Amino acid sequence: MRSVQITRFGGPEVLDVVDLPDPVPGDGEQLFDTSSSGVDHADTHHRGSGN
């Protein structure tokens, strides 16, 4: 699975695209297949504002 991870403080340059193993749901949990998701302006603005 491809994922975006933030492992350090910083702006948009710290958003790393990584490959991870597929998650396995635990007891009482359900796994949903998400084919795409988005990052909106507020997400990138917050990362770039230094807050």
mmCIF file as Biopython writes it, N, C-alpha, C and O atoms, coordinates in Angstrom:
data_model
#
loop_
_atom_site.group_PDB
_atom_site.id
_atom_site.type_symbol
_atom_site.label_atom_id
_atom_site.label_alt_id
_atom_site.label_comp_id
_atom_site.label_asym_id
_atom_site.label_entity_id
_atom_site.label_seq_id
_atom_site.pdbx_PDB_ins_code
_atom_site.Cartn_x
_atom_site.Cartn_y
_atom_site.Cartn_z
_atom_site.occupancy
_atom_site.B_iso_or_equiv
_atom_site.auth_seq_id
_atom_site.auth_asym_id
_atom_site.pdbx_PDB_model_num
ATOM 1   N N  . MET A ? 1  ? 0.846   -1.155 0.000  1.0 0.0 1  A 1 
ATOM 2   C CA . MET A ? 1  ? 0.000   0.000  0.000  1.0 0.0 1  A 1 
ATOM 3   C C  . MET A ? 1  ? 0.896   1.224  0.000  1.0 0.0 1  A 1 
ATOM 4   O O  . MET A ? 1  ? 1.913   1.262  0.692  1.0 0.0 1  A 1 
ATOM 5   N N  . ARG A ? 2  ? 0.513   2.220  -0.778 1.0 0.0 2  A 1 
ATOM 6   C CA . ARG A ? 2  ? 1.255   3.484  -0.792 1.0 0.0 2  A 1 
ATOM 7   C C  . ARG A ? 2  ? 0.638   4.420  0.231  1.0 0.0 2  A 1 
ATOM 8   O O  . ARG A ? 2  ? -0.582  4.486  0.374  1.0 0.0 2  A 1 
ATOM 9   N N  . SER A ? 3  ? 1.489   5.140  0.938  1.0 0.0 3  A 1 
ATOM 10  C CA . SER A ? 3  ? 1.024   6.018  1.995  1.0 0.0 3  A 1 
ATOM 11  C C  . SER A ? 3  ? 1.888   7.271  2.041  1.0 0.0 3  A 1 
ATOM 12  O O  . SER A ? 3  ? 3.035   7.256  1.594  1.0 0.0 3  A 1 
ATOM 13  N N  . VAL A ? 4  ? 1.345   8.343  2.574  1.0 0.0 4  A 1 
ATOM 14  C CA . VAL A ? 4  ? 2.129   9.547  2.837  1.0 0.0 4  A 1 
ATOM 15  C C  . VAL A ? 4  ? 2.368   9.594  4.337  1.0 0.0 4  A 1 
ATOM 16  O O  . VAL A ? 4  ? 1.426   9.564  5.129  1.0 0.0 4  A 1 
ATOM 17  N N  . GLN A ? 5  ? 3.643   9.668  4.718  1.0 0.0 5  A 1 
ATOM 18  C CA . GLN A ? 5  ? 3.999   9.704  6.133  1.0 0.0 5  A 1 
ATOM 19  C C  . GLN A ? 5  ? 4.687   11.012 6.467  1.0 0.0 5  A 1 
ATOM 20  O O  . GLN A ? 5  ? 5.396   11.592 5.644  1.0 0.0 5  A 1 
ATOM 21  N N  . ILE A ? 6  ? 4.464   11.465 7.689  1.0 0.0 6  A 1 
ATOM 22  C CA . ILE A ? 6  ? 5.164   12.624 8.227  1.0 0.0 6  A 1 
ATOM 23  C C  . ILE A ? 6  ? 5.929   12.116 9.440  1.0 0.0 6  A 1 
ATOM 24  O O  . ILE A ? 6  ? 5.328   11.787 10.463 1.0 0.0 6  A 1 
ATOM 25  N N  . THR A ? 7  ? 7.254   12.052 9.329  1.0 0.0 7  A 1 
ATOM 26  C CA . THR A ? 7  ? 8.071   11.489 10.413 1.0 0.0 7  A 1 
ATOM 27  C C  . THR A ? 7  ? 8.954   12.526 11.094 1.0 0.0 7  A 1 
ATOM 28  O O  . THR A ? 7  ? 9.727   12.197 11.994 1.0 0.0 7  A 1 
ATOM 29  N N  . ARG A ? 8  ? 8.834   13.800 10.655 1.0 0.0 8  A 1 
ATOM 30  C CA . ARG A ? 8  ? 9.637   14.863 11.250 1.0 0.0 8  A 1 
ATOM 31  C C  . ARG A ? 8  ? 8.888   16.182 11.081 1.0 0.0 8  A 1 
ATOM 32  O O  . ARG A ? 8  ? 7.965   16.284 10.273 1.0 0.0 8  A 1 
ATOM 33  N N  . PHE A ? 9  ? 9.292   17.179 11.843 1.0 0.0 9  A 1 
ATOM 34  C CA . PHE A ? 9  ? 8.676   18.496 11.732 1.0 0.0 9  A 1 
ATOM 35  C C  . PHE A ? 9  ? 9.140   19.187 10.465 1.0 0.0 9  A 1 
ATOM 36  O O  . PHE A ? 9  ? 10.255  18.957 9.998  1.0 0.0 9  A 1 
ATOM 37  N N  . GLY A ? 10 ? 8.283   20.036 9.909  1.0 0.0 10 A 1 
ATOM 38  C CA . GLY A ? 10 ? 8.655   20.802 8.736  1.0 0.0 10 A 1 
ATOM 39  C C  . GLY A ? 10 ? 7.461   21.105 7.869  1.0 0.0 10 A 1 
ATOM 40  O O  . GLY A ? 10 ? 6.317   20.842 8.240  1.0 0.0 10 A 1 
ATOM 41  N N  . GLY A ? 11 ? 7.740   21.659 6.713  1.0 0.0 11 A 1 
ATOM 42  C CA . GLY A ? 11 ? 6.720   22.036 5.757  1.0 0.0 11 A 1 
ATOM 43  C C  . GLY A ? 11 ? 6.351   20.881 4.846  1.0 0.0 11 A 1 
ATOM 44  O O  . GLY A ? 11 ? 6.545   19.717 5.196  1.0 0.0 11 A 1 
ATOM 45  N N  . PRO A ? 12 ? 5.819   21.205 3.678  1.0 0.0 12 A 1 
ATOM 46  C CA . PRO A ? 12 ? 5.398   20.163 2.741  1.0 0.0 12 A 1 
ATOM 47  C C  . PRO A ? 12 ? 6.523   19.222 2.309  1.0 0.0 12 A 1 
ATOM 48  O O  . PRO A ? 12 ? 6.257   18.104 1.868  1.0 0.0 12 A 1 
ATOM 49  N N  . GLU A ? 13 ? 7.759   19.659 2.429  1.0 0.0 13 A 1 
ATOM 50  C CA . GLU A ? 13 ? 8.883   18.805 2.021  1.0 0.0 13 A 1 
ATOM 51  C C  . GLU A ? 13 ? 9.057   17.580 2.914  1.0 0.0 13 A 1 
ATOM 52  O O  . GLU A ? 13 ? 9.789   16.662 2.544  1.0 0.0 13 A 1 
ATOM 53  N N  . VAL A ? 14 ? 8.410   17.538 4.072  1.0 0.0 14 A 1 
ATOM 54  C CA . VAL A ? 14 ? 8.535   16.372 4.953  1.0 0.0 14 A 1 
ATOM 55  C C  . VAL A ? 14 ? 7.462   15.315 4.684  1.0 0.0 14 A 1 
ATOM 56  O O  . VAL A ? 14 ? 7.429   14.288 5.360  1.0 0.0 14 A 1 
ATOM 57  N N  . LEU A ? 15 ? 6.585   15.555 3.701  1.0 0.0 15 A 1 
ATOM 58  C CA . LEU A ? 15 ? 5.576   14.565 3.334  1.0 0.0 15 A 1 
ATOM 59  C C  . LEU A ? 15 ? 6.235   13.518 2.443  1.0 0.0 15 A 1 
ATOM 60  O O  . LEU A ? 15 ? 6.547   13.797 1.285  1.0 0.0 15 A 1 
ATOM 61  N N  . ASP A ? 16 ? 6.447   12.326 2.969  1.0 0.0 16 A 1 
ATOM 62  C CA . ASP A ? 16 ? 7.143   11.262 2.254  1.0 0.0 16 A 1 
ATOM 63  C C  . ASP A ? 16 ? 6.163   10.205 1.766  1.0 0.0 16 A 1 
ATOM 64  O O  . ASP A ? 16 ? 5.353   9.701  2.544  1.0 0.0 16 A 1 
ATOM 65  N N  . VAL A ? 17 ? 6.233   9.866  0.479  1.0 0.0 17 A 1 
ATOM 66  C CA . VAL A ? 17 ? 5.429   8.773  -0.076 1.0 0.0 17 A 1 
ATOM 67  C C  . VAL A ? 17 ? 6.208   7.486  0.132  1.0 0.0 17 A 1 
ATOM 68  O O  . VAL A ? 17 ? 7.346   7.366  -0.321 1.0 0.0 17 A 1 
ATOM 69  N N  . VAL A ? 18 ? 5.600   6.520  0.816  1.0 0.0 18 A 1 
ATOM 70  C CA . VAL A ? 18 ? 6.269   5.265  1.148  1.0 0.0 18 A 1 
ATOM 71  C C  . VAL A ? 18 ? 5.365   4.086  0.806  1.0 0.0 18 A 1 
ATOM 72  O O  . VAL A ? 18 ? 4.149   4.238  0.695  1.0 0.0 18 A 1 
ATOM 73  N N  . ASP A ? 19 ? 5.958   2.927  0.643  1.0 0.0 19 A 1 
ATOM 74  C CA . ASP A ? 19 ? 5.215   1.677  0.470  1.0 0.0 19 A 1 
ATOM 75  C C  . ASP A ? 19 ? 5.196   0.952  1.806  1.0 0.0 19 A 1 
ATOM 76  O O  . ASP A ? 19 ? 6.241   0.758  2.427  1.0 0.0 19 A 1 
ATOM 77  N N  . LEU A ? 20 ? 4.017   0.554  2.246  1.0 0.0 20 A 1 
ATOM 78  C CA . LEU A ? 20 ? 3.827   -0.142 3.521  1.0 0.0 20 A 1 
ATOM 79  C C  . LEU A ? 20 ? 3.098   -1.450 3.284  1.0 0.0 20 A 1 
ATOM 80  O O  . LEU A ? 20 ? 2.404   -1.601 2.279  1.0 0.0 20 A 1 
ATOM 81  N N  . PRO A ? 21 ? 3.248   -2.405 4.205  1.0 0.0 21 A 1 
ATOM 82  C CA . PRO A ? 21 ? 2.464   -3.636 4.079  1.0 0.0 21 A 1 
ATOM 83  C C  . PRO A ? 21 ? 0.977   -3.326 4.274  1.0 0.0 21 A 1 
ATOM 84  O O  . PRO A ? 21 ? 0.619   -2.388 4.987  1.0 0.0 21 A 1 
ATOM 85  N N  . ASP A ? 22 ? 0.126   -4.113 3.642  1.0 0.0 22 A 1 
ATOM 86  C CA . ASP A ? 22 ? -1.315  -3.928 3.803  1.0 0.0 22 A 1 
ATOM 87  C C  . ASP A ? 22 ? -1.698  -4.135 5.271  1.0 0.0 22 A 1 
ATOM 88  O O  . ASP A ? 22 ? -1.211  -5.068 5.909  1.0 0.0 22 A 1 
ATOM 89  N N  . PRO A ? 23 ? -2.563  -3.277 5.809  1.0 0.0 23 A 1 
ATOM 90  C CA . PRO A ? 23 ? -2.978  -3.438 7.206  1.0 0.0 23 A 1 
ATOM 91  C C  . PRO A ? 23 ? -3.855  -4.675 7.390  1.0 0.0 23 A 1 
ATOM 92  O O  . PRO A ? 23 ? -4.520  -5.129 6.458  1.0 0.0 23 A 1 
ATOM 93  N N  . VAL A ? 24 ? -3.840  -5.200 8.588  1.0 0.0 24 A 1 
ATOM 94  C CA . VAL A ? 24 ? -4.661  -6.362 8.939  1.0 0.0 24 A 1 
ATOM 95  C C  . VAL A ? 24 ? -5.582  -5.933 10.078 1.0 0.0 24 A 1 
ATOM 96  O O  . VAL A ? 24 ? -5.103  -5.523 11.135 1.0 0.0 24 A 1 
ATOM 97  N N  . PRO A ? 25 ? -6.912  -6.023 9.875  1.0 0.0 25 A 1 
ATOM 98  C CA . PRO A ? 25 ? -7.823  -5.596 10.941 1.0 0.0 25 A 1 
ATOM 99  C C  . PRO A ? 25 ? -7.773  -6.537 12.138 1.0 0.0 25 A 1 
ATOM 100 O O  . PRO A ? 25 ? -7.586  -7.745 11.992 1.0 0.0 25 A 1 
ATOM 101 N N  . GLY A ? 26 ? -7.941  -5.966 13.311 1.0 0.0 26 A 1 
ATOM 102 C CA . GLY A ? 26 ? -8.011  -6.755 14.532 1.0 0.0 26 A 1 
ATOM 103 C C  . GLY A ? 26 ? -9.434  -7.164 14.836 1.0 0.0 26 A 1 
ATOM 104 O O  . GLY A ? 26 ? -10.350 -6.892 14.060 1.0 0.0 26 A 1 
ATOM 105 N N  . ASP A ? 27 ? -9.615  -7.821 15.970 1.0 0.0 27 A 1 
ATOM 106 C CA . ASP A ? 27 ? -10.960 -8.258 16.380 1.0 0.0 27 A 1 
ATOM 107 C C  . ASP A ? 27 ? -11.870 -7.038 16.519 1.0 0.0 27 A 1 
ATOM 108 O O  . ASP A ? 27 ? -11.495 -6.045 17.142 1.0 0.0 27 A 1 
ATOM 109 N N  . GLY A ? 28 ? -13.057 -7.118 15.940 1.0 0.0 28 A 1 
ATOM 110 C CA . GLY A ? 28 ? -14.026 -6.043 16.026 1.0 0.0 28 A 1 
ATOM 111 C C  . GLY A ? 28 ? -13.734 -4.863 15.107 1.0 0.0 28 A 1 
ATOM 112 O O  . GLY A ? 28 ? -14.441 -3.857 15.163 1.0 0.0 28 A 1 
ATOM 113 N N  . GLU A ? 29 ? -12.711 -4.962 14.266 1.0 0.0 29 A 1 
ATOM 114 C CA . GLU A ? 29 ? -12.363 -3.900 13.333 1.0 0.0 29 A 1 
ATOM 115 C C  . GLU A ? 29 ? -12.721 -4.307 11.917 1.0 0.0 29 A 1 
ATOM 116 O O  . GLU A ? 29 ? -12.884 -5.492 11.625 1.0 0.0 29 A 1 
ATOM 117 N N  . GLN A ? 30 ? -12.841 -3.335 11.048 1.0 0.0 30 A 1 
ATOM 118 C CA . GLN A ? 30 ? -13.159 -3.607 9.655  1.0 0.0 30 A 1 
ATOM 119 C C  . GLN A ? 30 ? -12.173 -2.845 8.783  1.0 0.0 30 A 1 
ATOM 120 O O  . GLN A ? 30 ? -11.816 -1.709 9.094  1.0 0.0 30 A 1 
ATOM 121 N N  . LEU A ? 31 ? -11.736 -3.460 7.702  1.0 0.0 31 A 1 
ATOM 122 C CA . LEU A ? 31 ? -10.788 -2.850 6.777  1.0 0.0 31 A 1 
ATOM 123 C C  . LEU A ? 31 ? -11.528 -2.387 5.532  1.0 0.0 31 A 1 
ATOM 124 O O  . LEU A ? 31 ? -12.271 -3.158 4.926  1.0 0.0 31 A 1 
ATOM 125 N N  . PHE A ? 32 ? -11.327 -1.130 5.149  1.0 0.0 32 A 1 
ATOM 126 C CA . PHE A ? 32 ? -11.958 -0.570 3.956  1.0 0.0 32 A 1 
ATOM 127 C C  . PHE A ? 32 ? -10.900 -0.340 2.891  1.0 0.0 32 A 1 
ATOM 128 O O  . PHE A ? 32 ? -9.794  0.105  3.196  1.0 0.0 32 A 1 
ATOM 129 N N  . ASP A ? 33 ? -11.235 -0.640 1.645  1.0 0.0 33 A 1 
ATOM 130 C CA . ASP A ? 33 ? -10.336 -0.403 0.523  1.0 0.0 33 A 1 
ATOM 131 C C  . ASP A ? 33 ? -10.572 1.012  0.005  1.0 0.0 33 A 1 
ATOM 132 O O  . ASP A ? 33 ? -11.667 1.337  -0.453 1.0 0.0 33 A 1 
ATOM 133 N N  . THR A ? 34 ? -9.548  1.846  0.079  1.0 0.0 34 A 1 
ATOM 134 C CA . THR A ? 34 ? -9.629  3.217  -0.413 1.0 0.0 34 A 1 
ATOM 135 C C  . THR A ? 34 ? -8.736  3.328  -1.630 1.0 0.0 34 A 1 
ATOM 136 O O  . THR A ? 34 ? -7.527  3.118  -1.537 1.0 0.0 34 A 1 
ATOM 137 N N  . SER A ? 35 ? -9.318  3.654  -2.763 1.0 0.0 35 A 1 
ATOM 138 C CA . SER A ? 35 ? -8.525  3.710  -3.993 1.0 0.0 35 A 1 
ATOM 139 C C  . SER A ? 35 ? -7.831  5.056  -4.162 1.0 0.0 35 A 1 
ATOM 140 O O  . SER A ? 35 ? -6.815  5.150  -4.851 1.0 0.0 35 A 1 
ATOM 141 N N  . SER A ? 36 ? -8.376  6.100  -3.533 1.0 0.0 36 A 1 
ATOM 142 C CA . SER A ? 36 ? -7.719  7.409  -3.607 1.0 0.0 36 A 1 
ATOM 143 C C  . SER A ? 36 ? -8.210  8.286  -2.472 1.0 0.0 36 A 1 
ATOM 144 O O  . SER A ? 36 ? -9.276  8.057  -1.902 1.0 0.0 36 A 1 
ATOM 145 N N  . SER A ? 37 ? -7.425  9.276  -2.160 1.0 0.0 37 A 1 
ATOM 146 C CA . SER A ? 37 ? -7.816  10.275 -1.165 1.0 0.0 37 A 1 
ATOM 147 C C  . SER A ? 37 ? -7.139  11.581 -1.553 1.0 0.0 37 A 1 
ATOM 148 O O  . SER A ? 37 ? -6.290  11.600 -2.444 1.0 0.0 37 A 1 
ATOM 149 N N  . GLY A ? 38 ? -7.501  12.648 -0.904 1.0 0.0 38 A 1 
ATOM 150 C CA . GLY A ? 38 ? -6.966  13.941 -1.304 1.0 0.0 38 A 1 
ATOM 151 C C  . GLY A ? 38 ? -6.322  14.690 -0.156 1.0 0.0 38 A 1 
ATOM 152 O O  . GLY A ? 38 ? -6.545  14.402 1.020  1.0 0.0 38 A 1 
ATOM 153 N N  . VAL A ? 39 ? -5.527  15.647 -0.539 1.0 0.0 39 A 1 
ATOM 154 C CA . VAL A ? 39 ? -4.942  16.597 0.393  1.0 0.0 39 A 1 
ATOM 155 C C  . VAL A ? 39 ? -5.427  17.955 -0.077 1.0 0.0 39 A 1 
ATOM 156 O O  . VAL A ? 39 ? -5.195  18.339 -1.224 1.0 0.0 39 A 1 
ATOM 157 N N  . ASP A ? 40 ? -6.101  18.682 0.802  1.0 0.0 40 A 1 
ATOM 158 C CA . ASP A ? 40 ? -6.652  19.964 0.378  1.0 0.0 40 A 1 
ATOM 159 C C  . ASP A ? 40 ? -5.728  21.129 0.745  1.0 0.0 40 A 1 
ATOM 160 O O  . ASP A ? 40 ? -4.686  20.945 1.373  1.0 0.0 40 A 1 
ATOM 161 N N  . HIS A ? 41 ? -6.137  22.318 0.339  1.0 0.0 41 A 1 
ATOM 162 C CA . HIS A ? 41 ? -5.317  23.505 0.558  1.0 0.0 41 A 1 
ATOM 163 C C  . HIS A ? 41 ? -5.010  23.730 2.037  1.0 0.0 41 A 1 
ATOM 164 O O  . HIS A ? 41 ? -3.895  24.125 2.378  1.0 0.0 41 A 1 
ATOM 165 N N  . ALA A ? 42 ? -5.975  23.489 2.915  1.0 0.0 42 A 1 
ATOM 166 C CA . ALA A ? 42 ? -5.745  23.695 4.348  1.0 0.0 42 A 1 
ATOM 167 C C  . ALA A ? 42 ? -4.634  22.798 4.872  1.0 0.0 42 A 1 
ATOM 168 O O  . ALA A ? 42 ? -3.842  23.226 5.711  1.0 0.0 42 A 1 
ATOM 169 N N  . ASP A ? 43 ? -4.562  21.556 4.389  1.0 0.0 43 A 1 
ATOM 170 C CA . ASP A ? 43 ? -3.497  20.641 4.813  1.0 0.0 43 A 1 
ATOM 171 C C  . ASP A ? 43 ? -2.124  21.168 4.415  1.0 0.0 43 A 1 
ATOM 172 O O  . ASP A ? 43 ? -1.207  21.204 5.235  1.0 0.0 43 A 1 
ATOM 173 N N  . THR A ? 44 ? -1.983  21.574 3.168  1.0 0.0 44 A 1 
ATOM 174 C CA . THR A ? 44 ? -0.681  22.063 2.699  1.0 0.0 44 A 1 
ATOM 175 C C  . THR A ? 44 ? -0.355  23.416 3.315  1.0 0.0 44 A 1 
ATOM 176 O O  . THR A ? 44 ? 0.808   23.691 3.609  1.0 0.0 44 A 1 
ATOM 177 N N  . HIS A ? 45 ? -1.355  24.265 3.515  1.0 0.0 45 A 1 
ATOM 178 C CA . HIS A ? 45 ? -1.125  25.561 4.138  1.0 0.0 45 A 1 
ATOM 179 C C  . HIS A ? 45 ? -0.625  25.382 5.568  1.0 0.0 45 A 1 
ATOM 180 O O  . HIS A ? 45 ? 0.316   26.058 5.985  1.0 0.0 45 A 1 
ATOM 181 N N  . HIS A ? 46 ? -1.241  24.484 6.313  1.0 0.0 46 A 1 
ATOM 182 C CA . HIS A ? 46 ? -0.835  24.241 7.693  1.0 0.0 46 A 1 
ATOM 183 C C  . HIS A ? 46 ? 0.600   23.714 7.753  1.0 0.0 46 A 1 
ATOM 184 O O  . HIS A ? 46 ? 1.372   24.122 8.621  1.0 0.0 46 A 1 
ATOM 185 N N  . ARG A ? 47 ? 0.958   22.814 6.840  1.0 0.0 47 A 1 
ATOM 186 C CA . ARG A ? 47 ? 2.324   22.287 6.819  1.0 0.0 47 A 1 
ATOM 187 C C  . ARG A ? 47 ? 3.337   23.380 6.493  1.0 0.0 47 A 1 
ATOM 188 O O  . ARG A ? 47 ? 4.461   23.353 6.995  1.0 0.0 47 A 1 
ATOM 189 N N  . GLY A ? 48 ? 2.948   24.340 5.656  1.0 0.0 48 A 1 
ATOM 190 C CA . GLY A ? 48 ? 3.872   25.389 5.243  1.0 0.0 48 A 1 
ATOM 191 C C  . GLY A ? 48 ? 3.913   26.595 6.153  1.0 0.0 48 A 1 
ATOM 192 O O  . GLY A ? 48 ? 4.781   27.454 6.001  1.0 0.0 48 A 1 
ATOM 193 N N  . SER A ? 49 ? 2.972   26.678 7.116  1.0 0.0 49 A 1 
ATOM 194 C CA . SER A ? 49 ? 2.892   27.879 7.942  1.0 0.0 49 A 1 
ATOM 195 C C  . SER A ? 49 ? 3.829   27.848 9.138  1.0 0.0 49 A 1 
ATOM 196 O O  . SER A ? 49 ? 4.011   28.871 9.799  1.0 0.0 49 A 1 
ATOM 197 N N  . GLY A ? 50 ? 4.434   26.692 9.433  1.0 0.0 50 A 1 
ATOM 198 C CA . GLY A ? 50 ? 5.331   26.599 10.568 1.0 0.0 50 A 1 
ATOM 199 C C  . GLY A ? 50 ? 4.617   26.450 11.901 1.0 0.0 50 A 1 
ATOM 200 O O  . GLY A ? 50 ? 5.253   26.548 12.951 1.0 0.0 50 A 1 
ATOM 201 N N  . ASN A ? 51 ? 3.309   26.215 11.882 1.0 0.0 51 A 1 
ATOM 202 C CA . ASN A ? 51 ? 2.554   26.039 13.126 1.0 0.0 51 A 1 
ATOM 203 C C  . ASN A ? 51 ? 2.595   24.621 13.594 1.0 0.0 51 A 1 
ATOM 204 O O  . ASN A ? 51 ? 2.011   24.295 14.627 1.0 0.0 51 A 1 
#
